[in-house]
Amino acid sequence: QVQLVESGGDLVQPGGSLRLSCTASGLTFSNFVMSWYRQAPGKERDMVATISRTGRTTYANSVKGRFTISRDNAKNTVYLQMNSLKAEDTAVYFCKADHYYITVAYWGQGTQVTVSS
């Protein structure tokens, strides 16, 4: 059974930092492209950052220069380092795994990030 478990969400003040983690089990992690998405109340779920199997990264314009995605294949874990957080970064953050070779994708349950003073 495949599981993606996110952690690290919290309440943080504007300008602060958080690191999210997503640990996968039940799959061959190195075969998957890993992504972080977020969904704010009343809005659609949007891609935040993606990392390929070889470490190539892509970011939404709204987070470029502030967020960094990374992966540790030995630990089956993908990270999202978030710096200079803004109120508009408040959302539930989801981890997604897309298989590189076949059309299969998995989602985590999400972790809440709230940026507020």
TIPA-365430 format. One line per field, with one value per residue: residue number from 1; residue in one letter; chain; x, y, z of N, C-alpha, C in turn. Coordinates in Angstrom, 2 decimals, decimal comma, padded with zeros to 5 digits, m for minus. Each point is the difference from the previous one (the first is absolute). Layout:
BEGIN
rovo	(NUM | ...) .
sekol	(A | ...) .
gugu	(A | ...) .
neast	(X | ...) .
nnorth	(Y | ...) .
nup	(Z | ...) .
caeast	(X | ...) .
canorth	(Y | ...) .
caup	(Z | ...) .
ceast	(X | ...) .
cnorth	(Y | ...) .
cup	(Z | ...) .
This chain:
BEGIN
rovo	(1 | 2 | 3 | 4 | 5 | 6 | 7 | 8 | 9 | 10 | 11 | 12 | 13 | 14 | 15 | 16 | 17 | 18 | 19 | 20 | 21 | 22 | 23 | 24 | 25 | 26 | 27 | 28 | 29 | 30 | 31 | 32 | 33 | 34 | 35 | 36 | 37 | 38 | 39 | 40 | 41 | 42 | 43 | 44 | 45 | 46 | 47 | 48 | 49 | 50 | 51 | 52 | 53 | 54 | 55 | 56 | 57 | 58 | 59 | 60 | 61 | 62 | 63 | 64 | 65 | 66 | 67 | 68 | 69 | 70 | 71 | 72 | 73 | 74 | 75 | 76 | 77 | 78 | 79 | 80 | 81 | 82 | 83 | 84 | 85 | 86 | 87 | 88 | 89 | 90 | 91 | 92 | 93 | 94 | 95 | 96 | 97 | 98 | 99 | 100 | 101 | 102 | 103 | 104 | 105 | 106 | 107 | 108 | 109 | 110 | 111 | 112 | 113 | 114 | 115 | 116 | 117) .
sekol	(Q | V | Q | L | V | E | S | G | G | D | L | V | Q | P | G | G | S | L | R | L | S | C | T | A | S | G | L | T | F | S | N | F | V | M | S | W | Y | R | Q | A | P | G | K | E | R | D | M | V | A | T | I | S | R | T | G | R | T | T | Y | A | N | S | V | K | G | R | F | T | I | S | R | D | N | A | K | N | T | V | Y | L | Q | M | N | S | L | K | A | E | D | T | A | V | Y | F | C | K | A | D | H | Y | Y | I | T | V | A | Y | W | G | Q | G | T | Q | V | T | V | S | S) .
gugu	(A | A | A | A | A | A | A | A | A | A | A | A | A | A | A | A | A | A | A | A | A | A | A | A | A | A | A | A | A | A | A | A | A | A | A | A | A | A | A | A | A | A | A | A | A | A | A | A | A | A | A | A | A | A | A | A | A | A | A | A | A | A | A | A | A | A | A | A | A | A | A | A | A | A | A | A | A | A | A | A | A | A | A | A | A | A | A | A | A | A | A | A | A | A | A | A | A | A | A | A | A | A | A | A | A | A | A | A | A | A | A | A | A | A | A | A | A) .
neast	(000,84 | m000,27 | 000,95 | m000,55 | 000,95 | m000,74 | 000,97 | m000,04 | m001,27 | m000,19 | m000,18 | 000,25 | 000,84 | m000,52 | 000,69 | m000,76 | 000,46 | m000,24 | 000,17 | m000,59 | m000,49 | 000,31 | m000,39 | 000,53 | m001,01 | 000,41 | 001,03 | 000,44 | 000,44 | 001,08 | m001,11 | m000,10 | m000,71 | 000,61 | m001,16 | 000,00 | m001,20 | m000,81 | m000,86 | m000,32 | m000,65 | m000,90 | 001,22 | 000,50 | 000,28 | 001,09 | 000,75 | 000,81 | 000,39 | 000,88 | 000,33 | 000,82 | 000,07 | 000,48 | m001,03 | m000,50 | 000,01 | m001,27 | m000,21 | m001,06 | m000,41 | m001,10 | 000,73 | 000,29 | 001,16 | m001,17 | m000,47 | 000,38 | m000,14 | 000,03 | 000,81 | m000,31 | 000,49 | 001,06 | m000,65 | m000,16 | 000,71 | m001,02 | 000,74 | m000,57 | 001,12 | m000,71 | 000,54 | 000,19 | m000,62 | m001,06 | m000,89 | 000,32 | 000,99 | m000,93 | 000,07 | m000,74 | 001,12 | m000,02 | 000,38 | 000,62 | m000,27 | 000,70 | m000,49 | 001,29 | m000,27 | m000,86 | m001,26 | 000,79 | m000,88 | 000,70 | m000,92 | 000,60 | m000,13 | 001,18 | 000,64 | m000,55 | 000,14 | 000,16 | m000,04 | 000,24 | m000,21) .
nnorth	(m001,19 | 000,88 | 000,64 | 001,21 | 000,24 | 001,10 | 000,84 | 000,74 | m000,13 | 001,32 | 000,71 | 000,92 | 000,89 | 001,06 | m000,43 | m000,88 | m001,13 | m000,94 | m001,23 | m000,27 | m001,13 | m000,85 | m000,98 | m000,69 | m000,85 | m001,24 | 000,76 | m000,07 | 000,67 | m000,62 | m000,72 | 000,82 | 000,83 | 000,82 | 000,34 | 001,29 | m000,14 | 001,02 | 000,04 | 001,23 | 000,42 | m000,71 | m000,54 | m000,04 | m001,28 | 000,65 | m000,21 | m000,39 | m001,28 | m000,32 | m001,25 | m000,07 | m001,15 | 000,88 | 000,61 | m000,05 | 001,30 | 000,16 | 001,31 | 000,18 | 000,96 | m000,30 | m001,09 | 000,35 | m000,52 | m000,56 | m000,86 | m001,11 | m000,73 | m001,08 | m001,00 | m001,00 | m000,56 | 000,13 | 001,16 | m000,13 | 001,11 | 000,85 | 001,09 | 000,93 | 000,65 | 000,61 | 001,01 | 001,05 | m000,72 | m000,04 | 000,91 | 000,38 | m000,41 | 000,57 | m001,28 | m000,97 | m000,56 | m000,42 | m001,20 | m000,04 | m001,27 | 000,32 | m001,17 | m000,20 | m001,30 | 000,02 | 000,05 | 000,18 | 000,44 | 000,49 | 000,21 | 000,93 | 000,00 | 000,61 | 001,15 | 000,54 | 001,01 | 000,67 | 001,07 | 000,35 | 001,29) .
nup	(000,00 | m000,95 | 000,68 | m000,01 | 000,90 | 000,00 | 000,30 | 001,10 | m000,31 | 000,02 | 001,09 | m000,92 | 000,51 | m000,58 | m001,06 | 000,59 | 000,53 | m000,92 | 000,45 | m001,15 | 000,48 | m000,93 | 000,79 | m000,99 | m000,08 | m000,27 | m000,33 | m001,27 | 001,03 | m000,39 | m000,14 | 001,02 | m000,78 | 000,84 | 000,52 | 000,21 | 000,48 | m000,21 | 001,00 | m000,35 | 001,08 | m000,65 | m000,04 | m001,23 | m000,16 | 000,37 | m001,06 | 000,95 | 000,01 | m000,95 | 000,31 | m001,03 | m000,65 | m000,90 | 000,60 | m001,22 | 000,25 | 000,34 | m000,10 | 000,77 | m000,84 | 000,66 | m000,19 | m001,26 | 000,39 | 000,36 | m000,90 | 000,64 | m001,11 | 000,76 | m000,32 | 000,81 | m001,08 | 000,75 | 000,24 | m001,33 | 000,04 | m000,13 | m000,16 | 000,76 | m000,26 | 000,93 | m000,66 | 000,77 | 000,88 | m000,80 | 000,33 | m001,22 | 000,77 | 000,74 | 000,30 | m000,50 | 000,40 | m001,27 | 000,27 | m001,18 | m000,31 | m001,08 | m000,38 | m000,18 | 000,13 | 000,98 | m000,42 | 001,04 | 000,87 | 001,01 | 000,93 | 000,72 | 001,32 | m000,11 | 000,06 | 001,07 | m000,83 | 001,12 | m000,79 | 001,26 | 000,23) .
caeast	(m000,84 | 000,79 | m000,34 | 000,81 | m000,33 | 000,60 | 000,16 | 000,73 | m000,86 | m000,10 | m000,30 | 001,25 | m000,17 | 000,53 | 001,46 | 000,57 | 000,35 | m000,46 | 000,40 | m000,96 | 000,53 | m000,97 | 000,65 | m000,78 | 000,20 | m000,78 | 000,33 | 001,42 | 000,03 | 000,85 | m000,74 | m001,05 | 000,16 | m000,66 | m000,46 | m000,80 | m001,12 | m000,69 | m001,38 | m000,54 | m001,47 | m000,75 | 000,82 | 000,41 | 001,29 | 001,01 | 001,36 | 000,96 | 001,35 | 000,16 | 001,37 | 000,06 | 000,74 | 001,42 | 000,22 | m000,37 | m001,10 | m000,87 | m000,72 | m000,99 | 000,61 | m000,29 | 000,89 | 001,39 | 000,92 | m000,35 | m000,20 | 000,93 | m000,41 | 001,12 | m000,41 | 001,00 | m000,51 | 000,33 | m000,99 | m001,34 | m000,56 | 000,14 | m000,08 | m000,27 | 000,48 | m000,75 | 000,55 | m000,66 | m001,41 | m000,96 | m001,37 | m000,59 | 000,47 | m000,88 | m000,71 | 000,35 | 001,04 | m000,12 | 001,07 | m000,48 | 000,99 | m000,37 | 000,91 | 000,66 | m000,20 | m001,41 | m000,91 | m000,42 | 000,34 | m000,47 | m000,05 | m000,03 | m001,23 | 000,15 | 000,43 | m000,44 | 000,96 | m000,67 | 000,94 | m000,80 | 000,59) .
canorth	(001,19 | 001,22 | 001,09 | 001,22 | 000,64 | 001,33 | 000,54 | 001,26 | 001,16 | 000,68 | 001,43 | 000,73 | 001,42 | 000,46 | 000,08 | m001,20 | m001,15 | m001,35 | m001,07 | m001,11 | m001,29 | m001,00 | m001,30 | m000,97 | m001,42 | m000,85 | 000,26 | 000,18 | 001,46 | 000,57 | m000,02 | 001,01 | 001,44 | 000,43 | 001,39 | 000,61 | 000,83 | 000,62 | 000,40 | 000,95 | m000,11 | 000,55 | 000,09 | m001,26 | m000,53 | 000,47 | m000,52 | 000,89 | m000,37 | m001,37 | m000,46 | m001,21 | m001,11 | 000,35 | 001,20 | 001,24 | 000,63 | 000,99 | 000,72 | 001,02 | 001,33 | 000,63 | m000,49 | m000,02 | 000,76 | m000,13 | m001,42 | m000,95 | m001,40 | m000,94 | m001,37 | m000,94 | m001,30 | m001,02 | 000,10 | 000,07 | 001,24 | 001,26 | 001,12 | 001,34 | 001,05 | 001,22 | 001,17 | 001,28 | m000,35 | 001,09 | m000,40 | m000,69 | m001,38 | m000,80 | m001,02 | m001,39 | m000,42 | m001,42 | m000,67 | m000,84 | m000,84 | m000,39 | m001,01 | 000,52 | m000,86 | m000,33 | 001,03 | m000,31 | 001,09 | m000,14 | 001,24 | m000,06 | 000,50 | 001,44 | 000,58 | 001,40 | 001,09 | 001,27 | 001,11 | 001,06 | 000,63) .
caup	(000,00 | m000,11 | 000,92 | 000,03 | 001,27 | 000,15 | 001,35 | 000,08 | m000,05 | 001,30 | m000,01 | 000,00 | m000,27 | m001,30 | m000,01 | 000,61 | m000,83 | 000,36 | m000,92 | m000,11 | m000,43 | m000,50 | m000,06 | m000,76 | 000,23 | m000,89 | m001,40 | m000,32 | 000,05 | m001,05 | m001,27 | 000,05 | 000,07 | 001,23 | m000,06 | 001,06 | m000,41 | 001,13 | m000,23 | 000,97 | 000,09 | m001,10 | m001,21 | m000,59 | 000,41 | m000,95 | 000,14 | 000,63 | m000,41 | m000,48 | m000,15 | m000,82 | 000,59 | 000,00 | 000,80 | m000,68 | 000,75 | m000,61 | 001,04 | m000,34 | 000,05 | 001,29 | 001,07 | m000,45 | 000,83 | 001,41 | 000,33 | m000,61 | 000,08 | m000,08 | 000,27 | 000,49 | m000,45 | 001,00 | 001,07 | m000,61 | 000,53 | m000,72 | 000,92 | m000,52 | 000,88 | m000,30 | 000,68 | m000,26 | m000,17 | m000,09 | 000,34 | m001,16 | m000,06 | 000,84 | m000,77 | 000,27 | m000,93 | m000,33 | m000,72 | m001,09 | m000,67 | m001,36 | m000,55 | m001,20 | m001,17 | m000,24 | 000,51 | 001,36 | 000,90 | 001,37 | 000,78 | 001,45 | 000,63 | 000,17 | 001,27 | 000,03 | 000,23 | 000,24 | 000,19 | 000,61 | 001,19) .
ceast	(000,88 | m000,50 | 000,99 | m000,42 | 000,77 | 000,11 | 000,71 | m000,86 | m000,18 | m000,53 | 001,33 | m000,28 | 000,51 | 001,51 | 000,69 | 000,26 | m000,62 | 000,63 | m001,04 | 000,74 | m001,14 | 000,76 | m000,92 | 000,33 | m000,86 | 000,24 | 001,50 | 000,23 | 000,78 | m000,68 | m001,02 | 000,54 | m000,82 | m000,34 | m000,66 | m001,07 | m000,54 | m001,40 | m000,46 | m001,52 | m000,68 | 000,76 | 000,36 | 001,36 | 001,02 | 001,35 | 000,90 | 001,41 | 000,02 | 001,48 | 000,00 | 000,79 | 001,49 | 000,29 | m000,30 | m001,24 | m000,75 | m000,82 | m001,09 | 000,65 | m000,15 | 000,96 | 001,47 | 000,87 | m000,29 | m000,10 | 001,04 | m000,51 | 001,25 | m000,51 | 001,18 | m000,53 | 000,30 | m001,02 | m001,43 | m000,74 | 000,28 | m000,26 | m000,42 | 000,45 | m000,65 | 000,55 | m000,79 | m001,50 | m000,90 | m001,38 | m000,64 | 000,54 | m000,85 | m000,84 | 000,26 | 000,97 | m000,06 | 001,24 | m000,63 | 001,15 | m000,54 | 001,02 | 000,58 | m000,39 | m001,46 | m000,88 | m000,60 | 000,45 | m000,63 | 000,09 | 000,13 | m001,26 | 000,05 | 000,46 | m000,26 | 001,18 | m000,79 | 001,04 | m000,80 | 000,74 | m000,99) .
cnorth	(001,25 | 001,04 | 001,14 | 000,75 | 001,30 | 000,37 | 001,34 | 001,23 | 000,61 | 001,42 | 000,75 | 001,46 | 000,36 | 000,23 | m001,22 | m001,11 | m001,27 | m000,98 | m001,11 | m001,26 | m000,88 | m001,31 | m001,02 | m001,43 | m000,78 | 000,24 | 000,10 | 001,48 | 000,60 | m000,01 | 001,13 | 001,42 | 000,48 | 001,48 | 000,41 | 000,87 | 000,69 | 000,44 | 000,90 | m000,12 | 000,68 | 000,12 | m001,39 | m000,43 | 000,34 | m000,64 | 001,07 | m000,28 | m001,47 | m000,33 | m001,32 | m001,09 | 000,33 | 001,30 | 001,31 | 000,58 | 001,03 | 000,65 | 000,88 | 001,36 | 000,64 | m000,42 | m000,02 | 000,90 | m000,09 | m001,46 | m000,84 | m001,42 | m000,87 | m001,40 | m000,81 | m001,39 | m001,12 | m000,03 | 000,03 | 001,26 | 001,17 | 001,12 | 001,27 | 000,99 | 001,31 | 001,14 | 001,25 | m000,19 | 001,23 | m000,53 | m000,79 | m001,40 | m000,93 | m000,95 | m001,37 | m000,43 | m001,52 | m000,47 | m000,89 | m000,77 | m000,43 | m001,01 | 000,49 | m000,78 | m000,26 | 001,07 | m000,44 | 001,15 | m000,24 | 001,35 | m000,32 | 000,65 | 001,50 | 000,40 | 001,51 | 000,92 | 001,29 | 001,07 | 001,19 | 000,55 | m000,02) .
cup	(000,00 | 000,99 | m000,18 | 001,26 | 000,11 | 001,47 | m000,09 | m000,08 | 001,38 | m000,21 | 000,12 | m000,32 | m001,39 | 000,09 | 000,57 | m001,00 | 000,55 | m000,97 | 000,08 | m000,46 | m000,49 | m000,17 | m000,66 | 000,41 | m000,97 | m001,48 | m000,17 | m000,21 | m001,18 | m001,37 | m000,11 | m000,04 | 001,20 | m000,07 | 001,32 | m000,66 | 001,25 | m000,41 | 001,14 | 000,01 | m001,18 | m001,31 | m000,51 | 000,57 | m001,08 | 000,28 | 000,61 | m000,51 | m000,39 | m000,07 | m000,76 | 000,72 | 000,12 | 000,72 | m000,70 | 000,66 | m000,84 | 001,10 | m000,60 | 000,15 | 001,38 | 001,11 | m000,40 | 000,87 | 001,48 | 000,45 | m000,73 | 000,22 | m000,13 | 000,31 | 000,49 | m000,34 | 001,00 | 001,14 | m000,52 | 000,41 | m000,93 | 001,00 | m000,74 | 001,07 | m000,41 | 000,85 | m000,36 | m000,23 | 000,06 | 000,37 | m001,14 | m000,22 | 000,88 | m000,85 | 000,61 | m001,08 | m000,16 | m000,75 | m001,08 | m000,61 | m001,34 | m000,53 | m001,32 | m001,25 | m000,33 | 000,64 | 001,32 | 000,89 | 001,37 | 000,71 | 001,49 | 000,53 | 000,26 | 001,39 | m000,05 | 000,30 | 000,14 | 000,31 | 000,49 | 001,21 | 001,16) .
